[in-house]
Every structure is written in C-alpha cells, then in structure tokens.
C-alpha cells in the first residue's frame, strides 16, 4: 500500500509542475495586452483524440467556464457556431469555430475550422494534454482561448 500512496504523491507533484510551467509560459501573452482586464478562466484540461480536425470538449466542466464568458446574443447551439480566436503561448492567433454537437444521446462542444492547423504547427498528437483558458480579447472583445499543451 505504501507504493500506491507514493505514486499518488508523485502524480500530484507532476501536475503541480505542469501547472507552474504553464503559468510561466503565459506571462508573455498576459503582458502584451491580449487578455482583457487580465480576466482569464481557470484551466480546462483534456486529452487529444486521433481526430486532428476537431477538438471535442465535454459539456461537463467546460460549459460552466464557457457560459461565464458568453455575451448576450452569443449562443452556441446545435447547428450554430460562433467564431472564436485561439492563441498559443507565443501570442499567435488562430481563427476557429465553436459549436455544441450531439453524438448519439451525448453532447459536447467542438472546436474546428482551424484546429488542424493549430495541431500541425505545434506538432500535437493523440493523448497530448491540452489546457484551455477562456477570455475576451482586449481589443476585439471576441471570445478567445489561450491554449497550452504538454506532449505525452
């Protein structure tokens, strides 16, 4: 049992190291004035699937964060999509679309029309860990995401 306890502590240590590294990587983006009033959501983390054309985000967890940043008139419904901007840690901008999608009896959010380019330029692959922070762009006020990642 002592072995499983030390594995849990070791796992928590690795997660803390990833979070600290992400915070340091975000310093550049926060300092150049992209993020409006420094309002940045807590990170939402997910693993990539083999589908590099679409990023599927589960409703649970992600929706609570998203709804806090939507303006009146912005609606992400089935068959409707809204334009969003995705930024990498270097401040590079990628235009994408976000919509809610139904898969059988389950719902998820899908980020596409640009996700493949983002994955390709950052050499992301299946099972890599991606963190999203939601914010409003300081100038355009467009719903935006700051994406950091960890290659697994």
N, C-alpha and C positions, 0 to 999 in steps of 0.2 A: 504493500500500500504506500510505502514511503516513495517509491518510484513514481507512482501516478501523481502524488502530491507535488513532487519536484517538477514533473512535466507541466503541471498546471501553472506553477510559478514561473517556469521558463517561458511558457506560452504568453503569459501576461507581460513579461519583460520584453518579448519580441514585439508585441502590439504597441507597448509604450514607446519603444524605439522607432517604430514606423510612424506613429503619431508625431513624435518630436521632429523627426526628419521632414515630415510633410509641412509642419509649421514653419520650419526654417526655409523650405522651398517656396512657400507662399509669400515670404517677405517682399520679394521683388514686385509681385503683382499688386500687393496691398500698397506699396509705396508709390506706384506710378499713377494712381488715381483712377483705376478702372472700377473699383468697388465703391458704390455709392455709400457715403457716410460710414464706411467700414462695417457695413451690415453684411455678415457672412454667416450662413447657416452652419450648424454642426455637420460634420462629415457624414455622408451616407455611403457605405461601402458595399460593393458587390463584386462577384467574380464574373469574368467574361465567359461567354459561351463560344461555341465554334462558329457562330453566325457573326461575321465581322460587319455585315451590312446594317444590322440593327442591334441596339443595346436594349435588352429587356430589363426593366426596373420593377420589382414587385410593388404592388399598391401599398402593402403594409410597410410602414416606416417611411417610405419615400413620399407618399401622398401627404402625410402630415406636414412635412417640411415644405413641399411644393405649394400647398394651399396657403401657407403663411406669406408667400411672395407673389401670388397672383393678384393682379389689379382687377377692378370692376370691368367687366366686358371681356376679360380673358377667360376663355373656357376651353378646357382640354376634355373633350368628349369623344365618344366613339365616332369615327369617321372624320372628325375635325382635328386639326392640328394647329399649333401655334409656332411661330418662328422663335428660336432661341439662339443664343450665342454660347459657344463653349470655348473656354480659354484654357490653355495649358499653363504650366508653371512659369513659362517664359513670357507669358502675355500674348501669345499668338492666338488669333481668333479664328474660329470655325463656325460657319452658319449651319444650323441644323433645324430639324422639325421635331416637335414633341407631341405625342398624342397618346390617348388611352386606347388600349387594344384588348379585345376579348379573344381568349384562347379556350375554346370549349366553354366551361362554366366559370373559368377564372379570368380575372382582369389583370392587366399590367400596363405600365407606361412603356412607350417605345421611343427611343431617340434614334433618328435615322437621317437620311439625306445629308451626309457629311461624316457620319460616324466611321465609315470605312476609311475615308481619307485620314481621319484622326488616328485610327488604329495603325494604318500603314505608315504614317510619318513617325509614329512613336514606337513602332515595332512591337505592338501589343498582340498577345496570343491568348488562346483559350486558357482559362483558370488564372490569368493575371488578376491581381486585386486592384480595383479602381475605386477611388474616393471622389464623391461629388460634394461640392459646397455650392449652395444656391445663393444668388444675389441679384441685385438690379444694377445694370451698368450705370455708372455715374453720369454719363453724358446722354446716351440714347435711351436710358431707362428700360431697355429690353431685358426680359428675363434671361438670366445667364447662369452658367455653371462653370465653376473652376474645377478642373479635373486633375488629380494627381494619381499616380499609379505605382504599383510595385510588381515587378516581373517575378513570377514564381517559377 
